[in-house]
């Protein structure tokens, strides 16, 4: 009898832990098209991640910007994203190039998440880059 009770306790506990994990899951719908993503974003650019560091409860990615379709025409931009654990944060990899769709946040900071069309430029974003067209090339002298 005690084995059955213990088994039931384990099953119920495991199920409750699973439900807790579901509550933390990120749910979102990506913009239906590149043009819709461009319209919704405050900044759209392609750049190389130079740093990706923890800051408060989120993370900050510092980009060396190569091309801009919308937003600031600066050679360096910082973008805030979630820290993980179901907050829809995008996990950038230092040294990789990305196509970033970002929105202005609370203190006029750029923010992105896995809910945007942000993608690695070398693979997933090839069709998006074609749809966006040439954009504006950025060199180091455009910092503002």
C-alpha positions as CSV (number, residue, x, y, z in Angstrom):
1,X,0.0,0.0,0.0
2,X,2.7,2.5,0.9
3,X,4.4,1.9,-2.5
4,X,1.2,2.9,-4.3
5,X,0.9,6.1,-2.2
6,X,4.6,6.9,-2.9
7,X,4.1,6.2,-6.6
8,X,1.0,8.5,-6.7
9,X,2.9,11.3,-4.9
10,X,5.8,11.0,-7.4
11,X,3.4,11.1,-10.4
12,X,1.4,14.1,-9.0
13,X,4.6,16.0,-8.1
14,X,6.2,15.4,-11.5
15,X,2.9,16.6,-13.2
16,X,2.8,19.7,-11.1
17,X,6.5,20.5,-12.0
18,X,5.6,20.0,-15.6
19,X,2.7,22.5,-15.3
20,X,5.0,25.0,-13.7
21,X,7.4,24.8,-16.6
22,X,4.5,25.4,-19.0
23,X,3.6,28.6,-17.2
24,X,7.1,29.9,-17.9
25,X,7.0,29.0,-21.6
26,X,7.3,31.8,-24.2
27,X,4.4,32.0,-26.6
28,X,4.3,34.4,-29.5
29,X,3.4,34.7,-33.2
30,X,6.0,36.0,-35.6
31,X,5.0,38.8,-38.1
32,X,3.4,37.1,-41.1
33,X,5.7,38.7,-43.6
34,X,9.0,40.5,-43.9
35,X,7.1,43.7,-44.8
36,X,4.9,43.3,-41.8
37,X,8.0,42.8,-39.6
38,X,9.6,45.9,-41.1
39,X,6.4,48.0,-40.5
40,X,6.2,46.8,-36.8
41,X,9.9,47.4,-36.0
42,X,11.6,50.6,-35.0
43,X,14.9,49.3,-36.3
44,X,15.9,46.7,-38.8
45,X,19.6,46.0,-39.4
46,X,22.2,43.4,-40.2
47,X,25.2,43.2,-37.9
48,X,27.8,41.1,-36.2
49,X,27.5,40.3,-32.5
50,X,30.6,41.7,-30.7
51,X,29.4,41.1,-27.1
52,X,26.5,39.3,-25.5
53,X,26.3,39.9,-21.8
54,X,24.0,39.6,-18.8
55,X,22.6,42.9,-17.6
56,X,20.0,42.9,-14.8
57,X,17.3,40.3,-15.6
58,X,18.0,40.5,-19.3
59,X,20.9,40.4,-21.8
60,X,22.5,43.0,-24.0
61,X,23.9,42.3,-27.5
62,X,26.3,44.8,-28.9
63,X,26.4,44.7,-32.7
64,X,28.8,46.1,-35.3
65,X,26.2,47.1,-37.9
66,X,26.8,46.5,-41.6
67,X,23.5,47.5,-43.2
68,X,20.3,49.3,-42.1
69,X,16.8,49.2,-43.5
70,X,15.1,51.1,-40.8
71,X,16.2,53.1,-37.7
72,X,19.5,54.6,-36.5
73,X,22.3,54.5,-39.0
74,X,25.0,53.8,-36.5
75,X,28.0,51.5,-36.9
76,X,27.4,50.2,-33.3
77,X,24.0,49.4,-31.7
78,X,23.0,47.7,-28.5
79,X,19.9,45.6,-28.3
80,X,18.3,44.2,-25.1
81,X,16.6,40.8,-25.0
82,X,15.3,38.5,-22.3
83,X,17.6,36.5,-20.1
84,X,15.9,33.2,-20.7
85,X,13.6,31.0,-18.6
86,X,10.6,31.6,-20.9
87,X,10.8,35.3,-21.3
88,X,11.2,35.1,-25.1
89,X,14.8,36.3,-25.0
90,X,16.9,35.7,-28.2
91,X,20.2,33.9,-27.6
92,X,22.7,35.6,-29.7
93,X,26.1,34.1,-30.4
94,X,29.2,36.3,-30.4
95,X,30.9,36.3,-33.8
96,X,27.7,35.5,-35.7
97,X,25.9,37.9,-38.0
98,X,22.1,38.5,-37.6
99,X,19.3,40.3,-39.2
100,X,17.7,42.1,-36.3
101,X,14.1,43.4,-36.1
102,X,13.9,45.5,-32.9
103,X,11.4,47.8,-31.2
104,X,12.0,50.8,-28.9
105,X,11.5,49.9,-25.3
106,X,10.8,51.8,-22.1
107,X,14.0,54.0,-21.9
108,X,14.3,54.4,-25.7
109,X,16.4,51.2,-25.9
110,X,16.2,48.8,-28.7
111,X,14.7,45.4,-27.8
112,X,14.1,42.2,-29.6
113,X,12.9,38.6,-28.9
114,X,12.3,35.3,-30.5
115,X,8.9,36.7,-31.3
116,X,10.4,39.1,-33.9
117,X,11.8,38.1,-37.3
118,X,15.3,38.3,-35.9
119,X,17.4,35.5,-37.3
120,X,21.0,34.4,-38.2
121,X,21.9,36.2,-41.4
122,X,23.8,33.3,-42.9
123,X,21.0,30.8,-43.0
124,X,17.5,31.4,-41.8
125,X,17.3,35.1,-42.9
126,X,18.4,34.7,-46.5
127,X,14.9,35.0,-47.9
128,X,14.2,37.9,-45.6
129,X,17.3,39.7,-46.7
130,X,16.3,39.2,-50.4
131,X,12.8,40.6,-49.6
132,X,14.2,43.7,-47.8
133,X,16.5,44.7,-50.7
134,X,19.8,46.4,-50.5
135,X,19.3,48.7,-47.5
136,X,21.9,51.3,-46.5
137,X,25.5,50.1,-46.0
138,X,27.1,51.4,-42.8
139,X,30.7,52.3,-42.2
140,X,32.3,53.5,-39.0
141,X,31.8,57.2,-39.8
142,X,28.0,57.0,-39.3
143,X,28.0,56.9,-35.5
144,X,25.3,59.0,-33.9
